[in-house]
């Protein structure tokens, strides 16, 4: 919003040997009525009424200016750009995300939150579902992450504590990721839920390279160590660990990491559980493909499988099959991406516009295999429209 500001900050940081420090640019702030609840809380409403904010904040009807200001900030060295407010400006978030290579943040302001809170207090809307839809709409528009406010983080914590109650007086424990505020900054966090309690295992600042690479904990008589793939090369673990848990991020699953996991298990003399993500995250698709192994034996989980079950793995000598050929891998990833996107957005199915060509047939086959034929609906596009497209 202020030309030259990002460039001056970037130059100062670089000159002081802080080249690795990222800059979040306040790129687009619209002159919105949604700031009023916040101004009342901080007591600035009376003072702000005497100032015409339209002289320096952006016209709510001018998305082009927002993209222009964002472009200037990116050219000056901004690592992240922010759009404020969020929910009323999804078109700007989407355009910025499609235009720039840097992450786009959305700022959900007081008025947006107050509307949801007031409506839920009057019984008009379900608070949890409405908050979820509001945040997922910004994520769907292209925001890498909405800027999280205190009450949202507190809500996440409440859900974690409620989930932990399901482990009370049980031998089963849960390792789960969430968000919390640390040093006044939102960060990812990994929790251990055991016997009704919540224990913080690890914080993961997304843009810092000094992330703690390993943490050990004791649960149900076992000494376990939690590691993150990519940060486990030179990790030091005390002797006596019974189980290594490696949080995976492979886009190919066990075929990528099998030999490494068995080597790591042998290095520390402990069984290893490699837990890989299943589904879409940001611009990538992860196929699952977790495993449990020691240095000589392995138990593999299926790639792309979404079946949920409780397993008691016993590693055994297996003949490891060949990784899937590229054509099968690509087809399975397309099915997984479509299924994950459809289910996470709560869609009942998909509707496809068909031209009658081989590309239409392939898209229909992917959708039917991913969702089931009963959830795929089609219609033939008009021939005059198809001719115009050609």
C-alpha positions as CSV (number, residue, x, y, z in Angstrom):
1,X,0.0,0.0,0.0
2,X,3.0,2.3,0.4
3,X,5.3,2.4,-2.6
4,X,9.0,1.7,-1.7
5,X,8.3,0.4,1.8
6,X,9.0,-3.3,1.0
7,X,12.2,-2.4,-0.9
8,X,13.5,-0.3,2.0
9,X,12.8,-3.1,4.5
10,X,14.4,-5.7,2.3
11,X,17.5,-3.6,1.7
12,X,17.9,-2.9,5.4
13,X,17.5,-6.6,6.4
14,X,20.0,-7.7,3.7
15,X,22.6,-5.1,4.8
16,X,22.2,-6.5,8.4
17,X,22.8,-10.1,7.3
18,X,19.1,-11.1,7.7
19,X,18.7,-12.2,4.1
20,X,16.8,-15.3,5.2
21,X,14.1,-13.3,7.0
22,X,10.8,-13.3,5.1
23,X,8.7,-10.2,4.5
24,X,4.9,-10.5,4.7
25,X,3.5,-7.5,2.8
26,X,0.3,-5.7,3.7
27,X,-0.3,-5.5,0.0
28,X,-4.0,-4.8,-0.3
29,X,-6.2,-3.3,2.4
30,X,-9.6,-2.3,1.2
31,X,-11.6,0.6,2.7
32,X,-14.1,-1.7,4.3
33,X,-16.9,-1.4,6.9
34,X,-15.8,-4.7,8.4
35,X,-13.1,-3.1,10.6
36,X,-15.6,-1.4,13.0
37,X,-15.8,-4.2,15.6
38,X,-12.0,-4.1,16.0
39,X,-11.9,-0.3,16.3
40,X,-14.5,-0.5,19.1
41,X,-12.5,-3.0,21.0
42,X,-9.2,-1.0,20.8
43,X,-11.0,2.3,21.4
44,X,-10.0,3.9,18.1
45,X,-13.4,4.3,16.6
46,X,-14.0,7.9,17.7
47,X,-10.5,9.0,16.5
48,X,-10.8,7.2,13.2
49,X,-14.2,8.8,12.4
50,X,-12.4,12.1,11.8
51,X,-10.1,10.5,9.1
52,X,-11.3,9.7,5.6
53,X,-9.7,6.3,5.1
54,X,-10.7,6.2,1.5
55,X,-7.9,8.6,0.8
56,X,-5.3,5.9,1.5
57,X,-7.2,2.6,1.6
58,X,-8.3,0.9,-1.6
59,X,-11.7,1.3,-3.3
60,X,-13.8,-1.8,-2.6
61,X,-14.7,-1.9,-6.3
62,X,-11.2,-1.7,-7.6
63,X,-9.5,-5.2,-7.8
64,X,-7.1,-4.0,-10.4
65,X,-5.5,-1.6,-8.0
66,X,-5.0,-4.4,-5.4
67,X,-3.1,-6.5,-8.0
68,X,-1.0,-3.5,-9.0
69,X,0.0,-2.8,-5.5
70,X,0.8,-6.5,-4.9
71,X,2.9,-6.5,-8.0
72,X,4.9,-3.5,-6.8
73,X,5.5,-5.2,-3.4
74,X,6.6,-8.5,-5.0
75,X,9.0,-6.7,-7.3
76,X,10.5,-4.9,-4.3
77,X,11.1,-8.3,-2.5
78,X,8.0,-9.3,-0.7
79,X,8.0,-13.1,0.1
80,X,4.3,-13.2,1.0
81,X,1.4,-10.9,0.2
82,X,-1.7,-10.4,2.3
83,X,-5.3,-9.4,1.2
84,X,-7.5,-7.7,3.8
85,X,-10.4,-8.4,4.5
86,X,-10.7,-12.0,3.3
87,X,-14.2,-13.4,2.9
88,X,-15.7,-10.5,0.8
89,X,-12.6,-10.4,-1.5
90,X,-12.2,-14.0,-2.6
91,X,-12.0,-12.9,-6.2
92,X,-8.9,-10.7,-5.4
93,X,-7.4,-13.6,-3.4
94,X,-7.9,-16.0,-6.4
95,X,-6.5,-13.5,-8.9
96,X,-3.4,-12.8,-6.7
97,X,-2.8,-16.5,-6.2
98,X,-3.0,-17.1,-10.0
99,X,-0.8,-14.1,-10.8
100,X,2.1,-14.3,-8.3
101,X,4.4,-17.1,-7.4
102,X,4.6,-16.1,-3.7
103,X,2.1,-17.3,-1.1
104,X,-1.1,-15.3,-0.6
105,X,-2.4,-14.8,2.9
106,X,-6.0,-13.8,3.7
107,X,-6.8,-11.6,6.8
108,X,-10.2,-12.4,8.4
109,X,-11.0,-9.2,10.1
110,X,-13.3,-8.4,13.1
111,X,-16.4,-7.7,11.2
112,X,-16.2,-11.0,9.3
113,X,-15.8,-12.9,12.6
114,X,-18.4,-10.8,14.4
115,X,-21.1,-11.7,11.8
116,X,-20.4,-15.4,12.3
117,X,-20.3,-15.1,16.1
118,X,-23.5,-13.1,16.3
119,X,-25.4,-15.4,13.9
120,X,-24.4,-18.5,15.9
121,X,-25.2,-16.8,19.2
122,X,-28.8,-16.2,17.9
123,X,-29.1,-19.8,16.7
124,X,-29.2,-18.9,13.0
125,X,-26.0,-20.7,12.0
126,X,-23.8,-23.5,13.3
127,X,-20.6,-21.8,14.5
128,X,-18.2,-24.6,13.9
129,X,-19.5,-25.4,10.4
130,X,-19.7,-21.7,9.4
131,X,-16.1,-21.0,10.6
132,X,-14.9,-24.0,8.7
133,X,-16.7,-22.9,5.5
134,X,-15.4,-19.3,5.8
135,X,-11.8,-20.4,6.2
136,X,-12.0,-23.2,3.5
137,X,-13.5,-20.6,1.1
138,X,-10.4,-18.5,1.4
139,X,-8.2,-21.5,1.1
140,X,-10.1,-22.6,-2.0
141,X,-9.7,-19.2,-3.5
142,X,-5.9,-19.6,-3.3
143,X,-4.8,-18.3,0.1
144,X,-2.0,-20.5,1.5
145,X,-3.3,-19.8,5.0
146,X,-5.7,-17.3,6.5
147,X,-4.1,-15.2,9.2
148,X,-5.3,-17.0,12.4
149,X,-6.8,-15.0,15.2
150,X,-6.7,-15.9,18.9
151,X,-10.2,-17.4,19.2
152,X,-9.8,-19.6,16.2
153,X,-6.6,-21.0,17.6
154,X,-8.4,-21.5,20.9
155,X,-11.2,-23.3,19.0
156,X,-8.6,-25.7,17.5
157,X,-7.3,-26.4,21.0
158,X,-10.7,-27.2,22.2
159,X,-11.3,-29.8,19.5
160,X,-7.9,-31.3,20.3
161,X,-8.8,-31.6,24.0
162,X,-12.2,-33.2,23.1
163,X,-10.4,-35.7,20.9
164,X,-8.0,-36.5,23.7
165,X,-10.9,-37.6,25.9
166,X,-11.4,-40.6,23.6
167,X,-8.0,-41.9,24.7
168,X,-8.9,-41.8,28.4
169,X,-8.3,-45.2,30.1
170,X,-7.3,-46.7,26.8
171,X,-4.0,-48.1,25.5
172,X,-4.5,-46.3,22.1
173,X,-2.8,-42.9,21.7
174,X,-3.1,-40.3,18.9
175,X,-0.4,-38.2,17.2
176,X,-2.1,-35.2,15.4
177,X,-1.1,-31.9,13.9
178,X,-2.8,-28.5,14.6
179,X,-2.0,-24.8,15.0
180,X,-1.2,-22.7,18.0
181,X,0.4,-19.3,18.8
182,X,4.0,-19.3,19.8
183,X,5.8,-16.1,20.5
184,X,2.8,-14.2,19.1
185,X,3.1,-16.1,15.8
186,X,0.9,-18.8,14.4
187,X,2.8,-22.1,13.9
188,X,2.1,-25.7,13.2
189,X,2.3,-28.0,16.2
190,X,2.3,-31.8,16.7
191,X,0.5,-33.2,19.7
192,X,0.4,-36.5,21.5
193,X,-3.0,-37.4,22.9
194,X,-2.8,-40.1,25.5
195,X,-4.9,-41.1,28.5
196,X,-7.1,-38.0,28.1
197,X,-4.2,-35.6,28.1
198,X,-2.6,-33.3,25.4
199,X,1.2,-33.2,25.2
200,X,3.1,-30.9,22.8
201,X,5.7,-32.8,20.9
202,X,7.1,-30.4,18.4
203,X,6.5,-26.9,16.9
204,X,7.1,-26.4,13.2
205,X,7.7,-22.8,12.1
206,X,6.9,-23.0,8.4
207,X,9.5,-20.6,7.2
208,X,12.3,-21.3,9.6
209,X,15.1,-23.7,8.9
210,X,16.0,-24.3,12.5
211,X,12.9,-26.6,13.1
212,X,13.5,-29.1,15.9
213,X,14.3,-32.3,13.9
214,X,13.5,-34.9,16.6
215,X,11.7,-35.3,19.9
216,X,11.4,-38.3,22.2
217,X,8.5,-39.2,24.4
218,X,7.3,-42.2,26.5
219,X,3.9,-43.7,26.1
220,X,2.4,-47.0,27.3
221,X,5.8,-48.2,28.4
222,X,7.4,-47.5,25.0
223,X,10.2,-45.0,24.4
224,X,9.4,-43.4,21.0
225,X,11.1,-40.8,18.8
226,X,9.3,-38.5,16.4
227,X,11.1,-37.3,13.3
228,X,10.2,-35.3,10.2
229,X,11.2,-36.5,6.7
230,X,13.9,-34.2,5.3
231,X,15.2,-33.2,8.8
232,X,16.3,-36.7,9.9
233,X,19.6,-37.1,8.1
234,X,22.0,-36.2,11.0
235,X,19.6,-36.7,13.9
236,X,20.9,-37.9,17.2
237,X,18.8,-40.2,19.3
238,X,19.6,-41.6,22.7
239,X,19.9,-45.3,23.0
240,X,17.0,-47.4,24.3
241,X,14.4,-46.0,21.8
242,X,11.8,-48.7,21.0
243,X,10.0,-47.0,18.1
244,X,10.9,-44.4,15.5
245,X,8.0,-42.5,14.0
246,X,8.9,-40.7,10.7
247,X,6.4,-38.2,9.5
248,X,6.5,-38.5,5.7
249,X,6.1,-36.1,2.8
250,X,6.7,-38.3,-0.2
251,X,4.7,-37.9,-3.3
252,X,5.4,-41.6,-4.2
253,X,5.0,-43.3,-0.8
254,X,7.0,-46.3,0.3
255,X,8.8,-46.9,-3.1
256,X,10.7,-43.7,-2.4
257,X,11.7,-44.3,1.2
258,X,11.8,-48.1,1.8
259,X,15.6,-48.5,1.7
260,X,16.2,-45.3,3.7
261,X,13.7,-46.4,6.4
262,X,15.3,-49.8,6.8
263,X,18.7,-48.2,7.0
264,X,17.5,-45.7,9.7
265,X,15.9,-48.5,11.7
266,X,19.2,-50.5,11.6
267,X,21.2,-47.4,12.6
268,X,19.2,-47.0,15.9
269,X,18.2,-50.6,16.5
270,X,14.5,-49.8,16.7
271,X,11.4,-50.6,14.6
272,X,10.3,-47.7,12.4
273,X,6.8,-46.5,11.4
274,X,6.8,-44.3,8.3
275,X,3.5,-42.4,8.2
276,X,2.8,-40.6,4.9
277,X,0.1,-38.2,4.0
278,X,-2.9,-39.4,1.9
279,X,-4.7,-36.9,-0.3
280,X,-4.1,-33.4,-1.6
281,X,-2.2,-30.7,0.1
282,X,-1.6,-27.3,-1.6
283,X,-0.5,-28.2,-5.2
284,X,0.6,-31.8,-4.6
285,X,-1.1,-35.2,-4.2
286,X,0.3,-37.6,-1.7
287,X,-0.5,-41.4,-2.2
288,X,-0.2,-42.7,1.4
289,X,2.0,-45.8,1.2
290,X,3.1,-45.9,4.8
291,X,5.2,-48.8,6.3
292,X,6.5,-50.4,9.4
293,X,9.9,-52.0,9.3
294,X,13.1,-53.0,11.0
295,X,16.5,-53.3,9.3
296,X,15.5,-56.7,7.7
297,X,11.7,-57.0,7.5
298,X,8.8,-54.8,6.4
299,X,5.0,-54.4,6.5
300,X,3.7,-52.2,3.7
301,X,0.5,-50.3,3.6
302,X,-1.3,-50.0,0.2
303,X,-0.7,-47.0,-2.0
304,X,-3.7,-44.7,-2.6
305,X,-6.0,-46.7,-0.3
306,X,-8.4,-44.7,1.8
307,X,-9.7,-47.7,3.8
308,X,-9.6,-46.9,7.5
309,X,-8.8,-49.6,10.0
310,X,-6.9,-50.4,13.1
311,X,-3.9,-52.6,12.4
312,X,-1.5,-54.5,14.6
313,X,1.5,-54.7,12.3
314,X,4.0,-57.5,12.7
315,X,6.9,-57.0,10.4
316,X,7.7,-60.0,8.3
317,X,10.0,-61.0,5.5
318,X,8.2,-60.0,2.3
319,X,9.0,-60.1,-1.3
320,X,8.7,-56.5,-2.2
321,X,6.8,-56.0,-5.4
322,X,7.9,-53.5,-8.1
323,X,6.7,-50.0,-7.7
324,X,3.7,-49.2,-9.9
325,X,4.4,-48.2,-13.5
326,X,4.1,-44.5,-14.3
327,X,0.7,-44.9,-16.2
328,X,-0.9,-46.6,-13.2
329,X,0.6,-44.1,-10.7
330,X,-0.6,-41.1,-12.8
331,X,-4.1,-42.6,-13.0
332,X,-4.3,-43.4,-9.3
333,X,-3.1,-39.9,-8.4
334,X,-5.8,-38.3,-10.6
335,X,-8.5,-40.4,-9.0
336,X,-7.2,-39.6,-5.5
337,X,-7.0,-35.9,-6.2
338,X,-10.5,-35.7,-7.5
339,X,-11.9,-37.9,-4.7
340,X,-10.1,-35.9,-2.0
341,X,-11.2,-32.5,-3.4
342,X,-14.8,-33.6,-3.8
343,X,-15.1,-35.1,-0.3
344,X,-13.2,-32.3,1.5
345,X,-15.5,-29.7,0.0
346,X,-18.6,-31.7,0.8
347,X,-19.8,-32.1,-2.8
348,X,-22.3,-34.9,-3.4
349,X,-20.9,-35.6,-6.8
350,X,-19.6,-34.1,-10.1
351,X,-21.3,-32.9,-13.3
352,X,-19.2,-33.1,-16.5
353,X,-19.8,-31.3,-19.8
354,X,-19.0,-33.8,-22.5
355,X,-17.8,-33.2,-26.1
356,X,-17.9,-36.8,-27.2
357,X,-14.1,-37.1,-27.7
358,X,-11.5,-39.2,-26.1
359,X,-10.6,-36.6,-23.6
360,X,-14.2,-36.5,-22.4
361,X,-14.2,-40.3,-22.1
362,X,-11.0,-40.3,-20.0
363,X,-12.4,-37.6,-17.7
364,X,-15.6,-39.5,-17.2
365,X,-13.7,-42.8,-16.5
366,X,-11.5,-41.1,-13.9
367,X,-14.5,-39.5,-12.2
368,X,-16.5,-42.8,-12.2
369,X,-13.5,-44.8,-10.8
370,X,-12.8,-42.2,-8.2
371,X,-16.3,-41.5,-6.9
372,X,-18.5,-44.3,-8.2
373,X,-20.7,-44.1,-11.3
374,X,-23.8,-43.1,-9.3
375,X,-22.1,-39.8,-8.3
376,X,-21.1,-38.7,-11.8
377,X,-23.5,-36.8,-14.0
378,X,-22.9,-35.7,-17.6
379,X,-24.5,-33.6,-20.3
380,X,-23.5,-33.1,-23.9
381,X,-22.2,-29.7,-24.9
382,X,-23.9,-27.9,-27.8
383,X,-22.1,-28.4,-31.1
384,X,-22.1,-24.7,-31.9
385,X,-20.2,-24.0,-28.6
386,X,-17.7,-26.8,-29.4
387,X,-17.1,-25.3,-32.8
388,X,-16.4,-21.9,-31.2
389,X,-13.9,-23.4,-28.8
390,X,-12.1,-25.1,-31.7
